Amino acid sequence: MKPGSKLLWVFISLLIGIIACDNETKVCDQSLTTSLQMRFYKPDSSALGNPSGNVRDTTLRNVTLFALTRDKDSVYKSVPASRVYLSLNLLTDVSRFYLRIDSFSVPDTINFYYKRSQHFVSPGCGFATFFVLDSVTSTHNSIDSLKLILREVNADNDTNINLYF
């Protein structure tokens, strides 16, 4: 075998290997982040005194929200919001958040208790962490009540919690 033909066979073998592994090593185009979504609701002003308890989704003008269980990373700071997206702690089964709906209100604390699980997405993407909410508690300074809508927190970004003020 000629020295040049040996090099050609090595090159062909490497090319075949690269082509065969192409599907396994593509850049991940799927989102691996999972966010819990909370929507804000207030009583409908036209329904005050109405026993039906009509509510409407609302935009709060000055929301400040940050995690208490990690380095107080700021999620929202003095921004208008009708919904917020929260990243739950990947290392523990509880996340705590500070929520202040305006500069005049007394802040609330919201606690999320959950179970974590790893889900394999693909060789190129790796794993994503999904959550199943066990319970949610809060103080009631500004928050009237909350309703757990969807327990599963995954990459779908559906509404998980409704907060009523």
C-alpha positions in Angstrom: 0.0 0.0 0.0 1.4 3.4 -1.0 1.9 6.0 1.8 -0.5 8.4 0.1 -3.3 5.8 0.0 -3.0 5.1 3.7 -3.5 8.8 4.4 -6.5 8.7 2.1 -8.1 5.8 4.0 -7.5 7.7 7.4 -9.1 10.8 5.9 -12.1 8.8 4.6 -12.6 7.0 7.9 -12.6 10.4 9.8 -15.0 11.8 7.3 -17.4 8.9 7.8 -17.1 9.2 11.5 -17.9 12.9 11.5 -20.9 12.3 9.2 -22.2 9.4 11.3 -22.0 11.5 14.5 -23.5 14.7 13.0 -27.0 14.2 14.4 -25.7 13.5 17.8 -23.5 16.6 18.1 -25.7 19.4 16.6 -26.1 22.6 18.6 -29.1 22.4 20.9 -32.0 24.4 19.5 -34.4 23.5 22.3 -34.9 25.4 25.5 -33.6 23.6 28.5 -34.9 26.3 30.9 -38.0 25.7 32.9 -39.9 28.7 34.3 -42.8 28.9 36.7 -45.4 31.4 35.5 -47.5 33.5 37.9 -50.4 35.7 36.6 -51.8 38.7 38.6 -55.5 39.2 39.2 -57.5 41.9 41.0 -61.3 42.2 41.7 -63.1 43.7 38.7 -64.0 47.3 39.7 -67.4 46.9 38.2 -68.0 43.8 40.4 -67.2 45.4 43.8 -69.9 44.3 46.2 -70.9 41.6 43.7 -71.0 38.2 45.4 -70.0 36.5 42.2 -66.4 37.6 42.9 -65.5 38.5 39.3 -61.8 39.2 38.8 -59.7 40.4 35.9 -56.1 40.0 35.0 -54.2 43.1 35.8 -50.9 44.8 35.2 -49.1 45.8 38.4 -47.2 49.0 37.8 -44.2 48.7 40.1 -43.3 45.0 40.8 -40.2 44.1 42.6 -39.5 40.4 42.9 -36.3 38.4 43.8 -35.3 35.0 45.1 -34.6 34.8 48.8 -32.9 31.3 48.7 -30.1 32.3 46.4 -27.9 35.3 46.2 -31.0 37.6 46.1 -30.7 37.6 42.3 -33.2 40.2 41.1 -35.8 38.8 38.8 -37.9 42.0 38.4 -37.2 45.4 39.9 -39.8 48.2 39.7 -41.3 47.1 36.4 -44.9 46.9 35.2 -46.0 43.2 35.0 -49.2 41.2 34.5 -47.3 38.0 34.8 -43.8 36.9 36.0 -41.6 34.0 35.2 -39.5 32.5 38.0 -36.6 30.1 37.9 -36.9 27.5 40.7 -33.8 26.4 42.6 -32.1 23.4 40.9 -30.3 22.3 44.1 -33.1 22.1 46.7 -36.8 21.3 46.8 -37.9 24.7 48.0 -37.7 28.2 46.5 -38.6 31.4 48.4 -39.3 34.8 46.7 -39.8 38.3 47.9 -42.7 40.2 46.2 -43.6 43.8 46.5 -46.4 45.0 44.1 -45.8 48.7 44.5 -43.7 51.2 46.5 -46.5 51.6 49.1 -47.3 48.0 49.8 -46.0 45.7 52.5 -43.9 43.0 50.8 -45.0 39.3 50.7 -43.0 36.1 50.7 -44.0 33.2 48.4 -42.7 29.7 49.1 -42.7 27.0 46.5 -42.3 23.3 47.6 -41.6 20.8 44.8 -39.9 17.7 43.5 -37.2 17.9 40.9 -36.5 15.4 38.1 -34.0 15.2 35.2 -35.4 14.7 31.7 -33.1 13.6 28.9 -33.6 15.9 25.8 -31.0 14.7 23.4 -27.2 14.0 23.2 -26.7 17.5 21.8 -28.9 19.2 24.4 -28.3 17.1 27.5 -30.7 17.1 30.4 -33.5 19.6 31.5 -34.8 19.8 35.1 -38.6 19.6 35.4 -40.5 20.3 38.6 -43.7 19.1 40.2 -45.2 21.6 42.7 -46.3 20.0 46.0 -47.6 23.2 47.5 -47.3 27.0 47.5 -47.7 29.3 50.5 -47.5 33.0 50.9 -47.9 35.8 53.5 -51.0 37.9 53.0 -49.8 41.5 53.2 -50.8 42.4 49.7 -51.7 39.0 48.4 -55.3 38.1 49.1 -55.0 34.5 47.9 -53.4 32.2 45.3 -54.5 29.3 43.2 -52.3 26.5 42.0 -53.4 26.0 38.4 -50.8 23.6 37.0 -48.4 21.5 39.1 -45.9 20.6 36.4 -43.3 23.2 35.6 -41.6 22.3 32.4 -40.5 24.0 29.1 -44.1 24.7 28.0 -44.3 28.0 30.0 -48.0 27.5 30.9 -49.5 29.4 33.8 -48.8 27.6 37.1 -50.1 30.1 39.7 -52.8 32.8 39.8 -52.2 35.5 42.5 -55.1 37.5 43.6 -54.7 41.0 45.2 
